Amino acid sequence: MIDPVYLNEVAEYTKDNINKVVLNKTYDIFDFVIKEVDKTTVKLEYKIPNGLVDAVKSVELRKEDGYAVSINEVYIPISGDTIVGHTIKIKEGIK
């Protein structure tokens, strides 16, 4: 079993390395409403301002160097200011 303290360190590392969100492969968001770790869970929230896009079709969480930590195809219609959240759980996997 992996020590929970170590899993927390990995979660902190992950949080610290996500620097931006890229929407629809075009629009960069650098400001997070929430960017925190709770034990082994990374919690991210960011605001999509009304008028930026009509709908979000892809969301990428990226490091400063451009490396994609996470890429997700989605469909989120935007009709006003919208807060979007991501939860990343760091855990041990056993096969």
NORUR-V973540 format. One record per pair of residues at least 4 apart in sequence whose C-alpha atoms are under 8 Angstrom apart, sorted by the first residue. I is the first residue (numbers start at 0). J is the second residue. Records with the same first field share a line. If there is no record, write none. Layout:
BEGIN
I=J + J
END
This chain:
BEGIN
0=91
1=5 + 6 + 91
2=6
3=7 + 38 + 39
4=8
5=9
6=10 + 38 + 39 + 89 + 90
7=11 + 36 + 38 + 39 + 40 + 89
8=12
9=13 + 39 + 89
10=14 + 36 + 38 + 39 + 40 + 41 + 88 + 89
11=15 + 36 + 41
12=16
13=17 + 41
14=34 + 35 + 36 + 41
16=61 + 62 + 63
17=60 + 61 + 62 + 63 + 68
18=29 + 60 + 61 + 62 + 63
19=27 + 28 + 29 + 30 + 60 + 61 + 62 + 63
20=27 + 28 + 29 + 58 + 59 + 60 + 61
21=25 + 26 + 27 + 28 + 57 + 58 + 59 + 60 + 61
22=26 + 27 + 28 + 55 + 56 + 57 + 58 + 59
23=55 + 56 + 57 + 58
24=57 + 58 + 59
28=45
30=45 + 46
31=43 + 44 + 45 + 46
32=43 + 44 + 45 + 46
33=42 + 43 + 44 + 45
34=41 + 42 + 43 + 44
35=41 + 42 + 43
36=40 + 41 + 42
37=41 + 42
39=88 + 89 + 90
40=86 + 87 + 88 + 89
41=85 + 86 + 87 + 88 + 89
42=84 + 85 + 86 + 87
43=84 + 85 + 86
44=82 + 83 + 84 + 85
45=82 + 83 + 84
46=80 + 81 + 82 + 83
47=51 + 80 + 81 + 82 + 83
48=79 + 80 + 81
49=77 + 78 + 79 + 80 + 81
50=77 + 78 + 79
52=77
53=76 + 77 + 78
54=74 + 75 + 76 + 77
55=73 + 74 + 75 + 76 + 77
56=72 + 73 + 74 + 75
57=70 + 71 + 72 + 73 + 74
58=69 + 70 + 71 + 72 + 73
59=67 + 68 + 69 + 70 + 71
60=67 + 68 + 69 + 70
61=65 + 66 + 67 + 68 + 69
62=66 + 67 + 68
77=81
END
